[in-house]
Amino acid sequence: MGKYQALAKDIVKNVGGKDNVTGLVHCITRLRFTLKDEGIAQDQVLKDMEGVVTVMKSGGQYQVVIGNHVPEVFEDVMQFLDLKEGAAASEEEKKSGRLLDRAIDMVSGIFQPILGIMAACGMLKGLNTLLVTLGLYSADCGGYLIINAAGDALFTFLPLFLGYTAAKKFKLKPMLGLAIGAAMCYPGIQAGTLSAGAEPLYHILEGTMFSSPVYINFFGIPVISVDYTGTVIPVILAVWFASKCEKLFSKYIPDLVKFFFVPMLTLLVTIPVSVLFLGPIATFGSTLISEFTLAIRSVSPMLAGGIVGLTWQILVIFGMHWGFIPVYINNVQTLGYDNVMMPFFACTFATSAVVLAIFFKTKDKKLKEMVIPNFISGIFGVTEPAIYGILLPKKKPFIISCIAGGIGGAFYGLFNFRKFILGGMGIFELPNMMNPDGSMGNILVAFAGIGISMAVGFILTMIFYKDEETEESVGMDEKAAADENGSSETDTAQTDSAVENAAGEVKIYSPLKGKTVKLEEVEDEAFSSGILGKGVAILPEEGVLYAPADGTISAFFPTGHAVGMTTESGTELLMHVGMDTVQLDGKGFKPLAAVGDQVKKGQKLLEFDMELIAEAGYSLVTPVLITNADEMGDVAPVEGGRQIQAGEELIMAGANA
């Protein structure tokens, strides 16, 4: 329980008790209950409670207005309700955008907690290989094995880590997600273990490209052999499926035995379904892709190499690159080399070059800190931290890295680039690419491909990558300066900002272009009454919200409709785009900043689709409030009904306001 336990208990009691609550979410200022019967809720009692600002009813929701600390109150209220956290979570899990964007956001979110350790492990693996290559110790000594265990364990048992983080993402009990990941790494069901010294019982789909050996069955159902260690998508799908099973079982199993029966039944259903169906689907998909590549190579090695290089990182994300591994091993063992899979080698260095270019382009200090270890890890051949931590979430750099990998792969395909010995990663694969006869032709192709891939990736990133706020911030500052002074000088805002504390005044500039509206004319009582803060509203004429001052983003609601920030002078601001727009679940909103970001006046924080919001029936009137107005002395906003440009002075606060 948190510090709002007593308040939470009283709120639940006065909305009619836990049996009257069928749903609960929260936005940036209020708890939003769905009640069976709003008539039994004690409106006045709640309004009179210390810690509650007011009570409102709108859109089928019973809204208890709390203020800026609503997330903490929400967590404590949830402790008194019989709601599944996933079913009554805040808007955090409801993302806007296309299906692909949501999938990328989901995978990135699952990887986020382990990115740092992934980069560290990748660097350890590369360092260990480097020291062996330099002859400081051998690959069969105890020191190598122990260091390799430290670096390789995360990648080998990746499903365990992802089982835990995916469980938190899908609102499954984390220990249950960990158990699912462990089961998928269990030696007894791995393809290598099953096939070691054993003859298959039979093959299924024999005579097709999907022919698969079967070593065991599940009560008569054939189990297709798959190695799950090091994979990504199978465990994520398994945990997602488990979250649905747990929810279903929790609904019907009596409370008396729920503690152990729910996880038992969830595992009993999830693991067989994953092994029988989810894993094989990925296997068949990768087989299809590898056969397609072989067919293309018979027509054009250059085109086939380009396809491998272009799609390799995408295949890695979905765990479908494993379809190439048998082809790769078979080629080396039978032909003495592989030239089908090797165009992927370009992707390693394309990824590293894109990451390096971001280091030079970005002004984000946190991003810079991530880039260097991810670059080193990538050069050593471990690109997952860079893919999941930087490229994939930002999308455009990921696309650039695929393009650069495709160009490098096409080069490798054209010049019949080969690898003669299995093993190695990144730059440490190069010795295995030396021609057995000692000639230098193939290794020169390797270096040329590295140069091409890195050059393309670096140059394209330097041209096309921009921090999300950089371009807009500059344009906004220039616009504000021109509007106020008839000049394009960009240091005006900085001068104002430097003077405000010395004069004992605080100036807040308009975050929007539009028409001002008196706060008391806003249709939402929580805003119009001034109980959430003092300020003014704006009816926007442009779907862009800019930073109204220098400061730090203190709150950015996941649906994107509300932003809180604290200026350098300590002024606490709330900007709430539209009325009740939390109901849109993020549709039409595109956040361009995040909690903790240091922002400058005029920096673009948010884009929103005015037409979509209006068509959905929501008002666009946007309150801009000083929420700690009681500490600020007089607060003097501009008058209502005035046309205002983004960057113009909107509110003055302080002793002389």
ABEGO torsion letter per residue (X at the ends): XBAAAAAAAAAAAAAGEAAABABBBBBAABBBBBBABAAABBAAAAAABBGBABBBBBGGBBBBBAEAAAAAAAAAAAAABABBAAAABBAAABBBEBAAAAAAAAAAAAAAAAAAAAAAAAAAAAAAAAAAAAGABBAABAAAAAAAAAAAAAAAAAAAAAAAAAAAAAGBBAAAAAAAAAAAABAAABAAAAABGBBBABBBGBGBAABBBBABBBGGBBBBBBBABGBAAAAAAAAAAAAAAAAAAAAABBAAAAAAAAAAAAAAAAAAAAAAAAAAAAAAAAAAAAAAAAAAAAABAAAAAAAAAAAAAAAAAAGAAAAAAAAAAAAAAAAGBBAAAAAAAAAAAAAAAAAAAAAAABABAAAAAAAAAAAAAAAAGBAAAAAAAAAAAAGAAAAAAAAAAAAAAAAAAAAGBBBABBEEBEAAAAAAABBAAGBAAAAAAAAAAAAAAAAAAAAAAAAABBBAAAAAAAAAAAAAAAAAAGBABAAAAAAAAAAAAAAGBBBBBBABBEBBBBAAABABAAAAAGAAEBEBBBBBABBBBBBABBEBBABBBAAGABBBBBBAAGBBBBBBBEBGAAAAGGBGBBBABBBGBBBBBGBBABBBBAAAAAAAGBBABBBBBBAAAAAAEBBBBBBBGBBBBBGBBABBBEAAX
